[in-house]
Amino acid sequence: MPTDCISFKKTGYFSSLICDYLDEKPELKPFYNRFPKLENFKSQIEEKARSFKAQSRTVLVDTLKKQYQSIETSEATLKNIESLNSENTFTVTTGHQLNLFTGPLYFLYKIVSAINLSKELKNTYPNYNFVPIYWMATEDHDFEEINYFNFKGKKVHWNKNASGAVGELSNEGLEAVFNQFSLELGTTKNATHLKTLFEEAYLNHDSLANATRFLANELFKAYGLVIIDANDAALKKQFIPFMEDELLNQTSFKKVSETNEQINELSNYGIQVNPREINLFYITENLRERIVFEEGVYKVINTNITWSKSELLKVLLEHPERFSPNVIMRPLYQEVILPNLCYIGGGGELAYWFQLKQYFNRVNVPFPVLLLRNSVLIQSENQAEKLQKLNISKEDIFLKRTTFINKKVREISNIDIDFTEQKQHLKHQFEALYELAKQTDKSFLGAVKAQEVKQLKGLEALEKRLLKAQKRKLSDQVLRMTDLQNELFPNQSLQERNANFSEFYLEYGESLIPKLIENLEPLKGEFTLLKI
């Protein structure tokens, strides 16, 4: 199957922070542990092995077995869960929200990245086992971020009043979503399978967490994927010392704030997240609100719940499941309860992980390797042929709309509408005028500058008018090119951030995920163009 690649930097869709990380810029080294190269995983394995205890493995395996009791589990997944009892087994983790019907397409790419990296590590280090993990973000409470997905330019939306952790939400009301989606799908064999998948996941399971586990398992069980819901009392019990430290000492706030200052001094990267003084929520049925310390009392905001210090620590000890880490502490929680080597995420996720390295050092937990997930642009054979016929390169197709059209119009036009040479000539002429003004009366320099600006603006306006006229003349070709770019970049954004996997499953069916598994290389460090 033909594939091509383009650097993340050349796409224009990734931040300078991520591009500099991929280029291994030395100034970023203090903010991560080891760069994602195969040879670096040996030291990562040794470091994690020294810190991860056998008791933690037992708790993890027991919890996973309970969570998998009610779903059909593949031999590959069961084997991976059992292997986590062994001191030679480690995990490769990715995480994502509980988006309705997986949400954007990159949900698949995250998990495929974890599966393929696990395979690659096994080939390189055969004496160890590597288990791909999907961490369900069941404790998130922002329902508006997950209650829809896009299908062929339309939003399939779940209207519901929701509060508290999304994983515990009832699936009530999803029958209406299923009926709407079914009308859009049609009646093909692949459409029928998608309907069955949606119905079994959401109409035959009581909560969003259970529905998402079923769905991800159905899609990836053949590859041994292990799905974890960390909103669990036994798992959180292991995290008690870190939560106690957070409540009493606000360690994460102090260390992350220090790191943020260093990042701000370093460059114009910007800060992805800002820490709270306490980075824990209190979570019960239909409730997930921040814990704050005010006037000597611990409080849950927007409630009447308050504690003294001793009362709070008693609740923490007896009910650790009622405490929920926010974005600052969730990564630490993950690394405490999993024998994890690598976290795979998008650019925004990696950006906030970079803010956490000093905090991890302070609490003495190994910092994982950070890997940018695979990114993919899927092209059909027909689209690939059109790109070739229209002489649109892989670099061209990623250009923003106006730049793309202007570039292609100039290329296909028999008139060279590029006034760069004329602008340079004009600037040279004005250099002589500046010298003349200096020699006669310097007060005229402002007038010369104003005239230069006026004439340059005039040239630019004329260039735009001629280009616009040429676009009208070549309107048919421009329309074909823009239609094609619209297909590949819906809403003028990356396909993977907008479209849902169901669009492609309709076309490619059960071969879609195997093709992704076959072609995506997580350590390659480039954006993949995949022709299916």
Secondary structure, DSSP 8 states (H G I E B T S, - for coil): --EEEE-HHHHT-S-HHHHHHHTT-GGGGGG-S--S-GGGHHHHHHHHHHH--HHHHHHHHHHHHHHTTTS---HHHHHHHHHTTSTTEEEEEEEE---GGG-STHHHHHHHHHHHHHHHHHHH-TTSEEEEEEEE-TT---GGGTSEEEETTEEEE------S-GGG-B-TTHHHHHHHHHHHH-SSHHHHHHHHHHIIIIISSSBHHHHHHHHHHHHHGGGT-EEEE---HHHHHTTHHHHHHHHHH-HHHHHHHHHHHHHHHH-S---S----SS-EEEEETTEEEEEEEETTEEEETTSS-EE-HHHHHHHHHH-GGGEEE-TTTHHHHHHHHS-EEEEEE-HHHHHHHGGGHHHHHHHT----EEEE---EEEE-HHHHHHHHHTT--HHHHTS-HHHHHHHHHHHH-SS----HHHHHHHHHHHHHHHHHHHHH-GGGHHHHHHHHHHHHHHHHHHHHHHHHHHHHHTHHHHHHHHHHHHHHSGGGS-HHHH--HHHHHHHHGGGHHHHHHHH--TTS-SEEEEE-
